[in-house]
Amino acid sequence: MAASLGVGAAADRGDSECILEPLSLPESPGGVAAVEESPSVPCIFCEECSPRAEQDQLLKHMIIEHKLVIADVKLVADFRRYILYWKKRFTEQPITDFCSVIRTNSEAPIEEQDNYFLLCDVLPEDRLLREQLQQKRLREILEQQHRERNDTSFHSMCMFCDKEFTGNRNLESPGRKFNQKMTENC
């Protein structure tokens, strides 16, 4: 996975207070996220589960089987935690308390009409959840960065030569001095 912070997402929507795209960085084998998270994500309404890597399949299932649409799902920093939160909330109150109802075929006879439910960050509770998940993810990334910065067992090969670098990477400017040192010693 590549690192991404979609600063342009706010501008695209014309909303200066829009939630940004989540940071997506590779997980460390010993990182916090690797221990806490399950490899599958449950459906909000039933026992259906999908692997984390097949999030689109679960979204398709929820649209087709349960008529639930989650808006701007790519902006959700932790999809599994987001789904688990709403799974619990939907058992406590009716879906219509949280979602906008979208009626399709409104001109057709009642038996041909369908109601879809839109879950989006217009709902203050949803917006707050998305922001909290984004902040939690950012904290986890910063904690991982701190652990890596203070790692005394660091070991790396130079990208440009055969020189090997070991020891503590805790440099005053992350990356800059390290890169400068690497290129000077090559």
C-alpha positions in Angstrom: 0.0 0.0 0.0 1.2 3.5 -0.7 1.0 6.4 1.7 -1.8 8.8 0.8 -3.3 11.8 2.4 -5.9 13.2 0.1 -5.7 16.9 0.9 -7.5 17.5 -2.4 -10.6 15.7 -1.2 -11.8 18.7 0.7 -11.3 21.0 -2.3 -13.0 18.5 -4.6 -16.2 18.6 -2.5 -16.0 22.4 -2.0 -16.2 21.9 1.7 -13.3 23.3 3.8 -14.3 21.1 6.8 -14.5 17.9 4.8 -12.9 14.7 6.2 -9.7 13.9 4.3 -8.8 10.6 2.8 -7.3 8.2 5.3 -3.6 7.5 5.5 -2.8 4.1 4.1 0.6 2.9 5.1 2.0 -0.6 5.2 1.5 -2.4 8.5 4.4 -3.5 10.6 4.4 -7.2 11.6 4.6 -6.1 15.3 2.4 -3.0 14.9 -0.7 -2.1 16.9 -3.0 -2.7 14.0 -1.6 -6.1 13.2 -2.6 -7.4 16.7 -6.0 -5.8 17.1 -7.7 -6.3 13.7 -9.4 -9.3 12.4 -8.9 -10.3 8.8 -12.6 -10.1 8.0 -15.4 -7.5 8.2 -18.9 -8.5 9.1 -22.1 -7.2 7.3 -23.9 -4.6 9.4 -27.2 -6.6 9.2 -26.4 -10.3 8.9 -23.8 -12.9 9.5 -22.1 -12.4 6.1 -18.4 -11.7 6.4 -15.8 -10.6 3.8 -12.0 -10.5 4.0 -10.6 -7.0 4.6 -9.1 -7.1 1.1 -12.5 -7.6 -0.4 -14.3 -4.6 1.1 -16.1 -4.0 -2.2 -17.7 -7.4 -2.1 -19.2 -6.6 1.3 -20.4 -3.2 0.1 -22.0 -4.8 -2.9 -23.7 -7.3 -0.6 -25.1 -4.6 1.7 -26.5 -2.6 -1.3 -28.1 -5.7 -3.0 -29.3 -7.6 0.0 -30.0 -4.8 2.6 -30.3 -1.7 0.3 -27.7 0.2 2.4 -25.4 2.6 0.7 -22.4 4.1 2.6 -21.4 7.4 1.1 -17.7 8.3 0.7 -16.6 4.9 2.0 -13.1 5.6 0.7 -12.8 8.4 3.3 -13.4 5.9 6.2 -10.0 5.5 7.9 -10.8 2.1 9.5 -13.6 0.4 7.6 -13.9 -2.6 10.0 -14.3 -0.4 13.1 -16.7 1.8 11.2 -18.9 -1.2 10.3 -18.7 -2.7 13.8 -19.9 0.6 15.3 -22.9 0.9 13.0 -23.7 -2.8 13.4 -24.2 -2.2 17.1 -26.1 1.1 16.6 -28.5 -0.4 14.2 -29.5 -3.0 16.8 -30.3 -0.2 19.3 -32.4 2.1 17.0 -34.1 1.8 13.6 -32.1 2.4 10.5 -34.3 5.4 9.6 -33.0 7.2 12.7 -29.6 7.4 11.0 -30.0 7.1 7.3 -31.7 9.1 4.6 -34.3 7.1 2.7 -34.0 7.2 -1.0 -37.0 5.9 -2.9 -36.4 4.5 -6.4 -39.1 4.3 -9.1 -41.3 6.8 -7.2 -43.6 7.2 -10.2 -44.2 3.4 -10.4 -46.7 1.4 -8.5 -45.8 0.8 -4.8 -44.9 -2.8 -5.4 -42.2 -1.8 -7.9 -40.7 0.9 -5.6 -37.6 0.3 -3.5 -36.2 2.2 -0.5 -32.5 2.5 -0.2 -30.8 3.8 2.9 -27.9 6.3 2.7 -25.5 6.4 5.6 -23.3 9.5 5.3 -21.3 12.1 7.2 -24.2 14.6 7.0 -25.4 12.8 10.2 -23.3 14.3 13.0 -22.8 11.0 14.6 -21.3 9.5 11.4 -19.1 12.5 10.9 -17.8 12.3 14.4 -17.1 8.6 14.0 -15.2 9.1 10.8 -13.1 11.9 12.4 -12.4 9.8 15.5 -11.3 6.8 13.3 -9.0 9.1 11.3 -7.5 10.5 14.5 -6.9 7.0 15.9 -5.3 5.9 12.7 -3.0 9.0 12.7 -2.0 8.3 16.4 -1.2 4.7 15.5 1.0 5.9 12.6 2.8 8.4 14.7 3.4 5.8 17.5 4.9 3.4 14.9 7.0 6.2 13.5 8.3 6.9 17.0 9.1 3.2 17.6 11.0 3.1 14.3 12.9 6.3 15.0 14.1 4.9 18.4 14.9 1.5 17.0 18.5 0.6 17.8 18.4 -2.6 15.7 18.0 -0.6 12.5 19.7 -2.3 9.5 19.5 -1.1 5.8 21.5 -1.2 2.6 22.1 1.9 0.6 20.0 2.2 -2.5 22.9 3.5 -4.5 25.9 1.3 -3.4 26.7 -1.7 -1.3 27.2 0.2 1.9 25.3 -1.1 4.9 23.9 1.2 7.7 23.1 -0.1 11.2 22.2 1.4 14.5 19.8 4.0 15.8 18.0 6.0 13.2 16.9 8.7 15.6 18.1 11.7 13.6 17.2 15.3 14.2 15.2 15.6 10.9 13.6 12.3 10.0 14.8 11.2 6.6 16.7 14.4 5.6 19.9 13.9 7.6 19.7 10.1 7.1 19.5 10.5 3.3 22.2 13.2 3.4 24.5 10.8 5.4 23.8 7.9 3.1 24.6 9.9 -0.1 27.7 11.5 1.4 29.1 8.0 2.4 28.5 6.4 -1.0 
